[in-house]
Structures are given as C-alpha cells and as structure tokens.
Amino acid sequence: MPRIGQNPTKWLKEVYQPKPVTLCTAVHIPALEGYWAQSLEVLDLCLTSMVKTAGPNAELMVLDNGSCREVCDYLHRKREEGLITYLVLSGHNLGKVGAWNVLFLGAPGEYLAYTDSDVVFFDGWLEKSLQTFRAFPRAGMV
C-alpha cells in the first residue's frame, strides 16, 4: 500500500547537533554469573562516573557487543534516562577491534574518548586530555 502525503520531518528547520566530545565504550557481558557476576555493577559505576565527570560538552555512545538480556535491558533504561545518548546493539560479539570499527566510525563528536567498560573516572580526566589536544593541535591521539 502506498504512503499518503509527505514525510512531516522533511521540513525540519533544525536537527540535533552532537556535543563536541563523544565518550565511547563497548560492553560485553554474556552472563551475570561466574566470572561476570559483578559486571553489571562495575559497568554502572563506569558509565555513571564517566558521564558525571566529563562535563556538559560530552555525550555517551555505547556499543553492546552481544551481552545478555539483563545487560541490554539496563542499557536501554540508561538511554531512556538520558545517561546514554547513542546506543548500538550487536547480536554478536564483534571483538574489541570490531567494536572500535563501529564506534570510531559512528561517533559524531569532534573528539572521541574511548575506554573499556570497567574503568572508574574522577573529576578532571577529560579536561586534561582536551588541554593536551589544544596544546598540540596536530596530535591524533592522547
């Protein structure tokens, strides 16, 4: 059946403008038992501390790399709550380099800050990296 009329978003005057820094991480938690028993708590600490300490000019992009249902549900909740701006779901574990390929090509910010999903962040971490980029504008990675 054909559509009737025209797409109402065709005439949008403004579209979302990404923040200057895209914080990126890949998550792979296939189960919440054994080796991964506390992984969801660690992930929550990582994501919360990263966003809280990064400041207002950053937003979070997460690639779920084939995690279990409970982790996917958690990530969806965090996106709905606004902690995660961009959420990419993979039905398979792409490996770290495969995840980088997706994240690095998809991150819309001028700067990209990547971390593993088991790191805790403290105030000032992002600003120090950005200061280095400002001091050395030809640097590709800090």
Secondary structure, 3 states (H helix, E strand, C coil): CCCCCCCHHHHCCCCCCCCCEEEEEEECCCCCCHHHCCHHHHHHHHHHHHHHHHCCCEEEEEEEECCCHHHHHHHHHHHHHCCCCEEEEECCCCHHHHHHHHHHHHCCCCEEEEEECCCCCCCCHHHHHHHHHHHCCCCCCC
